[in-house]
Amino acid sequence: MHVENLAHFSAETHFEADLVIVGGGPAGLSVARELRRAPLRILIVESGLLEEAPEATELSTLESIGEPSAPQQIEKRIAFHGANSRSWAQDRQPYGVRCRALGGSTHAWAGKSAAFDGIDFEERAWVPQSGWPIERSCLDPFLERAADILNLGPNRYDDTLWTLLGISPPEPQLTAQGLRSFFWQFSRSRIDPLDIMRFGADFLRLDGDNVRILLNATATRIDLTQEGDAFRGVEIATTDGQRHTVHARAAVIAGGGIENARLLLASNMVHANGVGNQYDLVGRFLMDHAGARIARFGGPNANRIMRRFGFYGLRNRRGTSMYMHGLAITPEIQEREHLLNSAIYFMPEHAADDPWDAVKRLLTGKSKRQVKDIMRAVAGAGLLGKGAAMKLISSDRLPLAVKDFVVQAAIRYMPNVAADDFLSRGVPHKVTDVWIDAISEQRPDPDSRITLSETTDRLGLPLPRVNWRINADERRTIMRLGHIVESAFAQAQLPKPILEPWVVEGTYNDAVIIDMAHSMGTTRMSASARSGVVDEHCQVHGVRNLYVAGSSVFPTSGHANPTLMIVAFAVRLADRIRQTML
């Protein structure tokens, strides 16, 4: 593996490769990972450095003319996305979260992974523009390889997981009420047992003499042949504007749901409307996951709910994998009530007198009531002692093998405790309530889209102008999901959730819905150029040797976090490239 900074080369250097991959996130690195032993010269051009830096982050600025725009949405976005990314800022990215560094979005994600359902691939009469040109079963072998890349356990996301766990599903079950079990699992680092998978660091541990990585290399233009029917090269630039060129036999554009569309649209030297855009489809059908809080349980029921819908550890050949239990709407209810695919998960709320928060305020000099914070810290001595032990495990004082043994054992035998420590980075918190958060797919909408702004960035590229739309279908689905959950829990004699006022009153326009930073659909896969941008092999319609990787090729969004599917499609694409180029 050869890693270099483009700024160290003289102006107008010309690079040669067999395959150039634009973007060093999960999609691009997974393609390279699968081809790293092939007799191909692979060049990865990554806009950022090994870690996020201000100069690169500035290039992620966009212009938003759609959702989210209400003050409550903005406040929630800042609390939600700001907690996960140290470089993200609402004023620069009022929609989405993009990380410009090797590893891409995995610098900010939570590791949450799951596969799409079979219904997500089907053409549904109540979901216009639904249906994929391939069947879900085609992806099964690639999902297994993707799980290996992500350091996941078996791809079981429904009730079949109980058999692997060797336990009976908790009773009573809720299938008769229109809900089914749905599980997410968490992609964990191979380097740090207490961290989430970071694709950049994990990739650099691999052997790959045929792989070269250029950092600080932003793709500014895709070059085609004179006839416009085949890929020829890419123009790249450093953050200070120094231009270079790459010539390659083939290219994979893997910059993410926003950047893939932006680059295709901006590359208009041969085709005036941009690459692959003869039918004005590049940038359209922008989808995300619509996320909203729909209910809570009240303090006395918090522990019971987290025991029922908590975490489970599964021992397997990769170690111990961690699964989180949630609920999804059954396909039958979706069809009968014309609902979108959606699910709920359970989020603990930390107490106002949380001892760790009190200690943090005292240590940083931000405590306005020092005596009260000292009393909170003393009262929470048990949690503080547990937290100190976790900090010891995460320090450099213990050998990696010892850390891994402790963490694997904790996940297997105390999954809820381990999950709390894992998700809070080793800082346990006092829980007083549990919230129900809903996540819904979106109806593909051609007017939800990315176009180019008149404003340009420091490299002269037009900013992406984003018009993300939240439609009535998403709002109605999330509201209806709240009522289905309330009824199901009552029939099963489980603690009754306290629905949010807008759910109770049926005023779904009052819902505070935000994007989950899962941009999808802007270069959608289709059987024909008249209905999408890439074919079933992810090649741009009408342009030989130009491929697109990532969630931008998804025709529909499902409700599951997209990374596992992104990696599975990248593995599939790598196989296609191997077949056509060797």
Secondary structure, DSSP 8 states (H G I E B T S, - for coil): -EEEEGGGS-TT-EEEEEEEEE--SHHHHHHHHHHTTSS--EEEE-SSBSS--HHHHGGG--EE-SSS-SHHHHHHHHHHHHTT-SS--TTT-SS-----BTTGGGGT---EE----GGGGS--TTSTT---SS-GGGGHHHHHHHHHHTT------STTHHHHHTS---SS--GGGTEEEEEEEE-B-SS-TTSB--HHHHHHTS--TTEEEEES-EEEEEEE-TTSSBEEEEEEE-TT--EEEEEEEEEEE-S-TTHHHHHHHH--SSSTT-TT-TTS-TT-S-B--EEEEEEE--GGGHHHHHHHTSEEEEEETTEEEEEEEEEEE-HHHHHHHT---EEEEEEEEE-TT-HHHHHHHHHHT--SSHHHHHHHHHHTHHHHHHHHHHHHHHSTTS-HHHHHHHHHHHHHH-HHHHHHHHHTTT----EEEEEEEEEE-----TTSEEEEEEEE-TTS-EEEEEE----HHHHHHHHHHHHHHHHHHHHTT----EE-HHHHHT-GGG---EE-S--B-TT-B-SSTTT-SB-TTSBBTT-BTEEE-SGGG-SS--SS-SHHHHHHHHHHHHHHHHHHH-
